[in-house]
Amino acid sequence: MSKKHTYKSAGVDVDAGNRFVKSIGDLVAGTHRPEVVTSIGGFGGLFQPDFSSMKQPVLVSSVDGVGTKLIIAFKTGVYDTVGQCLVNHCVNDIAVCGAEPLFFLDYFSTGKLEQDVAYDVLKGFSVACRENGCALIGGETAEMPDIYAEGEFDLAGTVVGVVDKDKIVDGSGIQSGDVILGVTGNGLHTNGYSLARKVLLSRYDVNDHVDELGSTIGESLLQIHPSYLRVIRKLKGSAGVRGFAHITGGGIVGNTERIVPEGLVPVIDWDSWEWPAIFRLIQKEGEVPVVDMRQAFNLGIGLTVVVPPENVDSVLKTQIPGGFQIIPIGEIRTSR
């Protein structure tokens, strides 16, 4: 007699998925803004925006993941921070355009749905959405047996925001001689983890405490990617700010180049700040060439701001939220 197969025996537990959706109802509802029309569980998230205060509203969107930072979460069993990293990363990507986030959608896929793990991840989404003022209006939780190893999952997210057309910040006004200011970060954020893991996890366990870090390897690598939304809100009203760049994969130069007009280049004074301890440790333990460090990591600068020289002092004096520092780190030139 042949064996009877069910969807559950094949590795997909529909009932578990339904229970999970019900369990996160309050978390999701806690992020909702007045514009949210639908509740969790529908086929699509409905959002009715009021753009009456804008002359020409432009929607801005971004999609991303957190890369192999997830492997650190798997190894430590800490799951409530990677969701915050994902939301903040996506929000930063549209905030540098001058946009305000409206809503966020997530994608969580795994081999077998572990309720507690998924709940912690979604809790991270909800925390960051509330902090950024954007609604978590939908998502997908998928069980895909045989795709992922036991205990593993992947994340992706999409954010949608809006900016009035005449307030878009795109770097088009950047000129030679403009100054590049750096806003400090708190670690790797969500980039460079393939190199960081290769170096550090060949020498340390994630639970090893390292004196020069003042924390364990895992704690340092799981630092939450900060949101720069409030910083950008504060600075984009400053006279003369011509562009913002979110420093992600590609490093400071690679990302600042994305907003610089053709014929101009960002030139960085690499001695103008000190690398945070985690980057010094990676370079030392892995004997990583400086060029690779600069390309793979943010090296302590999570956001660059381009301003004309005459406005540098006023921007530096701006009281920005979040405990970040702003420091001059370079300038725009016609060549290196």
Secondary structure, 3 states (H helix, E strand, C coil): CCCCCCCCCCCCCHHHHHHHHHHCHHHHHCCCCCCECCCCCCCCCCECCCCCCCCCEEEEEEEECCCCHHHHHHHHCCCCCHHHHHHHHHHHHHHCCCCEEEEEEEEEEECCCCHHHHHHHHHHHHHHHHHHCCEEEEEEEEECCCCCCCCCEEEEEEEEEEEEHHHCCCCCCCCCCCEEEEEECCCCCCCCHHHHHHHHCCCCCCCCEECCCCEEHHHHHCCCCCCCHHHHHHHHCCCCCCEEEECCCCHHHHHHHHHCCCCCEEEECCCCCCCCHHHHHHHHHHCCCHHHHHHHCCCCEEEEEEECHHHHHHHHCCCCHHHCCEEEEEEEECCC
